[in-house]
């Protein structure tokens, strides 16, 4: 027997398909008025839009180390050098065509490390593609098909207009079975702490999403893209009715950066750090709920300081749109656009005020001055740089830090064997503060034969001794 929810869903679809004006009137919702309305389906909408959702095939060549390579016994026994093996690995995901000339949005994890990327349309056509822009922390990538042909496309909608309870369709290629359409509703908004990255502002849906759906489309009933399906909550690898999509408004900004030829995706530099609001802070400031972004530190001379933000205040809205948590603040500022200004609503003990902050890129001050450390010392193989706000953003580190940071560790080097990691801050050597990469290189020239080093790693100070 068809459930009441199915009747309501079918009726709402009917209103949207048969009455275009109702698509813009969120309040016009009704139960079915006839048997004909009950029998309506998603088919017309799917026919109109599904051609713009593609399969993304990514191949990478991986070198497998032979455990006997370099072993003189085995090489003598077999009479030849033991080579390492190479093999091809393939991954499968989905993508969405967002322009008629073949611009495709997908997830970064679908194409990460790929040597060869192809897109396949629902009509059977396949095209080689190149990566225009990708970002690991946002898990987004933009591809362009290498062809002059024209393509069907999905218009990018306004994800800020999405409400909990709205009907949605998810289109992708789960488990590689072929293009699949599922339906559901928007279950929640502004979800964070979903993926290991530093992006935390997802649309949650109960439309069935499975492995292979990554990079596929989440659409509204007007056939507009409102999100890129990215992650699922699952203990067994299949859909449990909890899926997450990157909002279309962020996708729109990301695609614009790719079209402009940007090599990296820049986010606004705020010059402050934030934490979630606890119930105690909310009570002390007179907030009705523990929502917003608590200012914990402000960089001197940065945009936040210039705007008048001070530690202890809470940012509750950006351009009059509510901020649920610090991740939501980052999302709102990023989608507002570089080169613009944003109006922040700030709550403090004395009441509420509004401030204006400039949204510009992070400065590279001091210059990074990257250096590869060499010589007979424990630090040989480290590539270090002076940490600036811009480099901190690239490394996904707090932008209020200064000093010398490890950006890479050469494989098999002395520093690698001693456990140094990228993003380690070199605080001091033998009791002397390390102020710059040039200063550190000079310190290594003295070679006292005994090294006492202080490292800051993930907020913790570590002291080590090396000979």
Secondary structure, DSSP 8 states (H G I E B T S, - for coil): ---HHHHHHHHHHHHHHH-GGGGG-TT------SHHHHT--SHHHHHHHGGGEEEEEEEEEEEE--TTTT-HHHHHHHTS----EEEEEEEEEEEEEEETTTEEEE-HHHHTT-SEEEEE-TTS-EEEEEEEEEETTTTEEEEEESSS-------B--GGG--TT-EEEEEE-GGGS--EEEEEEEEEEEE-S-SSSS---EEEE-S---TT-TT-EEE-TTS-EEEEEEEE--SSSS--S-EEEEEHHHHHHHHHHHHTT-SS-------EEEEE--HHHHHHHT-SSS-SEEEEEE-TTSHHHHHT--TT-EEEEETTEE--SHHHHHHHHHHH-TTEEEEEEEEETTEEEEEEEEE------S----EE--SSSTTTTEEEEEE-HHHHHHHT--TT--EEEEEEE-TTSHHHHTT--TT-EEEEETTEE---HHHHHHHHHH--S-EEEEEEETTEEEEEEE-
